[in-house]
Amino acid sequence: MLKEDRRENMEKEREILEKLKKYREMDLKYVDGRILGSMCTKPHPISKKIVEMFLETNLGDPGLFPGTKNLEEEVIKMIGEMLHNKNPFGYIISGGTEANITAMRVVKKMSREKGRKEVNIFIPETAHFSFEKAREMMDLNYIVVPLDKKYTMDVKYIKDYIEDNVEKGIDGIVAIAGSTELGTIDNIPEISKVAKEHNIYIHVDAAFGGFVIPFLEDRYRLEGYNYHFDFSVDNVISITVDPHKMGLAPIPAGGIVFRDSSFKRYLDVETPYLTESYQATLIGTRSGIGVATTWGIMKLLGYEGYRKIVSQCMENTYYLVKRMKEYSFEKAIDPVLNIVAIRDEDPVGTSLILRKMGWYLSTCRCVDALRVVVMPHITKEHIDRFIETLAQCKKY
Ligand SMILES: CC1=C(O)/C(=C\N=C/Cc2ccc(O)cc2)C(COP(=O)(O)O)=CN1
């Protein structure tokens, strides 16, 4: 390329990057500490170098990228180990939504194989809206399970429902380990007893809790909740666990892990023109970035690294509750994970006022409360500033 052309090109590139910078400056930044309602955070710094290294990879055609495919198998093994599964099968995919849809694909296929006309699935009121997308797409029939006083699934309701509807085949139970709104954990060992008796598939949505609970020290574990949620519990067949939440991986990095590879056949679709004859993931072309960054961050942090991050988040969670008390702001429940629900008579109204003041948090539906997710980017200074702002805003 001529020197002149090269110079022109560089000038054009510089202008384009300048323009992009203007758009990026319109975005909020996690480090400013005003993003209080997100379950994502600033990715671990090592991510940048890994993204650059794996930019062109495509796990949609794994025969071309065997190294990246090997990494995915290793990452699933690492996450499987974290979830007490020595023989895991799964994928690092676009996010928790795709992971939950994938689990529901398997439940539906297994139900069809049993010759059932209807796919009946117990689902908690606290279920993430991704299950609504799955229901619509696959015509699933949900039996919504009410919550008990701890905002977890009422297991007695499941038992009674099955006894009162013996003719109705139940294909699955969705349980949550770290609910979106309150971070509560359903009593999965209790649910497992019912599932085992009736041979029912349990899918655990640990999109958020999957990278918190395994690292949660005893001092942060509350009486009255059962923290066992993984493959150590019978009938747990699949788990959603997202590296791009508390795993500190960049987006997109969701995870779906199955008890073993025997469930792959329910997902496989023939792929005539690819380097592999079958493809199980919902998304076809998919970058290897999520796999590689998750592998790198898990190797770098290890158990101890994640434990420290989770403990820091829990310390800041308890600090927020302490500061709230000084202004008589009430918590809706004792924090189970790093999520705080601040009672409010008009949570939507208050959150809109706070947003105008530059603070982004969300609200709960299951209880009238503001919702703060105390992610690793939130510091005590941010919490101090937030509480002062909330106090001002409540004066009106
Ligand atoms: C229990 C559960 C979730 O809390 C969840 C998402 N949750 C929160 C997603 C979120 C992330 C950042 C943000 O600023 C706002 C919202 C999903 C879907 O995960 P996703 O497809 O990766 O968004 C599934 N289950």
The ligand as a Tripos MOL2 file, in Angstrom:
@<TRIPOS>MOLECULE
LIG
   25    26     1     0     0
SMALL
NO_CHARGES

@<TRIPOS>ATOM
      1 C1        -31.5480  -15.8130   38.1010 C.3       1 LIG1
      2 C2        -31.3080  -15.3170   36.7110 C.2       1 LIG1
      3 C3        -30.9370  -13.9830   36.4620 C.2       1 LIG1
      4 O1        -30.8290  -13.1160   37.4960 O.3       1 LIG1
      5 C4        -30.6990  -13.5800   35.1130 C.2       1 LIG1
      6 C5        -30.3020  -12.2740   34.7640 C.2       1 LIG1
      7 N1        -30.1780  -11.3200   35.7230 N.2       1 LIG1
      8 C6        -29.7720  -10.1270   35.5260 C.2       1 LIG1
      9 C7        -29.2670   -9.6140   34.1980 C.3       1 LIG1
     10 C8        -28.7750   -8.2220   34.2600 C.ar      1 LIG1
     11 C9        -27.4160   -7.9790   34.0750 C.ar      1 LIG1
     12 C10       -26.9490   -6.6750   34.0620 C.ar      1 LIG1
     13 C11       -27.8380   -5.6210   34.2410 C.ar      1 LIG1
     14 O2        -27.3710   -4.3370   34.2170 O.3       1 LIG1
     15 C12       -29.2030   -5.8550   34.4420 C.ar      1 LIG1
     16 C13       -29.6600   -7.1840   34.4420 C.ar      1 LIG1
     17 C14       -30.8720  -14.5380   34.0770 C.2       1 LIG1
     18 C15       -30.6610  -14.1710   32.5980 C.3       1 LIG1
     19 O3        -29.2870  -13.9900   32.3730 O.3       1 LIG1
     20 P1        -28.7960  -13.1480   31.0850 P.3       1 LIG1
     21 O4        -29.4700  -13.7390   29.8920 O.co2     1 LIG1
     22 O5        -27.2970  -13.3620   31.0770 O.co2     1 LIG1
     23 O6        -29.2130  -11.7190   31.3280 O.co2     1 LIG1
     24 C16       -31.2330  -15.8290   34.3780 C.2       1 LIG1
     25 N2        -31.4410  -16.1880   35.6760 N.pl3     1 LIG1
@<TRIPOS>BOND
     1     1     2 1
     2     2     3 2
     3     2    25 1
     4     3     4 1
     5     3     5 1
     6     5     6 2
     7     5    17 1
     8     6     7 1
     9     7     8 2
    10     8     9 1
    11     9    10 1
    12    10    11 ar
    13    10    16 ar
    14    11    12 ar
    15    12    13 ar
    16    13    14 1
    17    13    15 ar
    18    15    16 ar
    19    17    18 1
    20    17    24 2
    21    18    19 1
    22    19    20 1
    23    20    21 2
    24    20    22 1
    25    20    23 1
    26    24    25 1
@<TRIPOS>SUBSTRUCTURE
     1 LIG1         1 GROUP 0 **** ****
